[in-house]
Amino acid sequence: MKYIIIFVFQFCLLYGEIDFDKINSIFNDANKLYEEGDYFEANNLYKNIVSSNIISKDLYYNLGLSYAKIGSNGYAILWYERALNISPFDKEIKNNIDLFNPNSFSNPFENKSTLIIIFYLTLFLFILFFTILIILFIKKRKIYYLLIIISILFILPAIISYNIINSNYLIVVERSNLYKGESERADIISIIHEGEKFRILKEYNNWYYVKSPSFSKGWINKSFVEKI
């Protein structure tokens, strides 16, 4: 559990003045209720803070903990993932997510912290080799094609990882099905369970076309999922 609430505000002026003391007081009350085992009331107080347009890793994480205690695993993972979006390298949050799906297939190239490392590393190497290319061209008036190829080989994964990092993801909050088409009359590909994570590829009416970490693709009804 997180005991200090750290805020991240976006366009706070749109929401008017925020009473920090009141928010912290509610947060502390919610933590106390959680520790006393009153998980439903703690959950309600955390959601009350969220409804005030507060963006906080600690708040999201504790809300996830309270959902886990009341047996709502889908929403627990949803809020863990939202906390992880703010702090991608937080091991405590990752461990709690893994507790729900210890044996599930995990694609490292769908892991945000891995992708961030890949992005910055390949971007740095691209800038390094491209800079060398420019310097050599200025000094020797000669084009080094090998350096051009190496630069391209580094910028491509940087672009791909950047696009995946900025993709939209969703969490299944209620057991449902993955369909071959955007209709419940379509063939069922598989049953999907609470807490499963999918990358959104496109959207059509009340449906998302998604891709799982195991590379399976299909359609999910929006009624059973929440965007991270």
SVG drawing of the C-alpha trace seen along z (x, -y; Angstrom):
<svg xmlns="http://www.w3.org/2000/svg" viewBox="-26 -28 64 49">
<polyline fill="none" stroke="black" stroke-width="0.4" points="0.0,0.0 1.1,-3.6 0.9,-6.0 1.9,-9.2 -0.2,-10.5 1.8,-12.2 -0.3,-14.1 0.2,-14.6 -2.2,-17.3 -3.2,-17.9 -4.9,-21.2 -5.9,-21.7 -7.3,-25.1 -10.1,-23.4 -11.3,-21.8 -11.0,-24.8 -9.2,-24.9 -8.4,-21.6 -8.4,-21.4 -5.1,-19.5 -5.7,-19.1 -9.1,-17.6 -7.8,-15.2 -5.0,-14.0 -7.4,-13.7 -9.8,-11.5 -6.8,-9.5 -5.6,-8.9 -9.1,-7.9 -9.3,-5.4 -5.9,-3.9 -7.1,-3.5 -10.3,-1.8 -8.3,0.5 -6.0,1.5 -9.0,2.1 -10.4,4.5 -13.3,2.3 -12.3,2.7 -15.7,1.6 -15.6,-1.7 -12.0,-2.3 -12.7,-1.5 -15.5,-4.1 -13.3,-6.8 -10.5,-6.1 -13.0,-6.4 -14.3,-9.6 -10.8,-11.1 -10.5,-9.8 -13.7,-11.5 -12.0,-14.8 -9.8,-14.4 -6.8,-13.5 -4.0,-11.7 -1.8,-9.8 0.2,-6.5 -0.3,-6.0 -4.0,-6.6 -4.5,-4.3 -2.4,-1.6 -4.3,-1.7 -7.6,-1.7 -6.4,1.5 -5.5,3.1 -9.0,2.4 -10.6,3.8 -8.5,7.0 -9.7,7.3 -13.4,7.2 -12.8,9.7 -13.1,7.5 -9.9,8.7 -10.5,7.0 -10.8,3.6 -7.9,4.3 -5.6,4.9 -7.1,2.0 -6.0,-0.4 -2.6,1.3 -2.0,0.8 -3.0,-2.9 -0.6,-3.3 2.1,-1.5 1.5,-4.0 2.6,-6.7 5.5,-4.8 6.5,-2.1 9.4,-0.7 7.6,-0.3 8.4,3.3 5.7,3.4 3.0,2.7 4.4,5.2 4.5,7.9 0.8,7.3 -0.2,7.6 1.8,10.8 0.0,12.3 -3.2,12.5 -1.6,14.2 1.6,16.0 1.4,18.5 0.1,16.3 2.1,15.7 4.0,12.4 5.3,10.8 8.3,8.6 7.7,6.4 4.3,5.4 5.9,4.5 6.0,0.8 9.2,0.6 11.0,2.8 9.7,0.7 10.9,-2.5 14.4,-1.1 14.4,0.1 13.2,-3.3 15.8,-5.4 18.6,-3.0 17.9,-2.7 17.2,-6.4 20.6,-7.2 22.4,-4.8 20.7,-6.3 21.7,-9.8 25.3,-8.6 25.8,-7.0 23.9,-9.7 26.1,-12.3 29.2,-10.4 27.9,-10.2 27.3,-13.9 30.8,-14.7 32.5,-12.4 30.6,-13.9 31.6,-17.4 35.2,-16.5 35.8,-14.1 32.9,-15.0 32.1,-11.3 28.9,-9.3 29.4,-6.3 26.5,-4.0 27.3,-1.5 26.6,-4.2 23.4,-5.1 22.2,-1.5 23.2,-1.2 21.3,-4.4 18.2,-3.1 18.5,0.2 18.4,-1.7 15.7,-4.3 13.2,-1.6 12.9,0.1 12.8,-3.3 9.8,-4.2 8.1,-0.9 8.6,-0.9 7.4,-4.5 4.2,-3.7 3.5,-0.7 4.2,-2.7 1.6,-5.3 -1.0,-2.7 -4.2,-2.3 -4.7,0.8 -7.7,2.2 -8.4,4.6 -11.2,7.1 -13.3,6.3 -15.9,9.0 -15.6,12.4 -16.5,12.4 -15.6,13.8 -13.1,12.9 -15.0,12.9 -13.9,13.2 -16.2,10.3 -17.8,7.3 -21.0,9.2 -21.9,11.7 -23.2,13.8 -19.7,14.2 -17.6,17.2 -15.9,17.3 -12.1,17.4 -11.7,17.9 -13.1,17.1 -11.4,14.1 -11.2,13.6 -11.1,10.7 -7.8,9.0 -6.6,9.9 -4.8,7.1 -5.2,6.3 -3.8,3.7 -6.5,1.8 -5.9,1.9 -9.1,0.2 -12.6,-0.7 -16.0,-0.1 -19.3,-1.1 -19.5,0.8 -16.5,3.0 -12.7,3.0 -10.5,5.0 -7.6,6.1 -4.4,8.0 -3.3,10.0 0.3,10.5 0.2,14.0 -0.5,12.3 -4.2,13.5 -6.5,11.0 -10.3,10.5 -13.2,8.4 -14.3,7.5 -17.6,5.8 -16.9,2.5 -19.4,3.4 -16.9,5.9 -13.7,3.8 -12.2,0.6 -9.4,-1.4 -6.3,-1.8"/>
</svg>
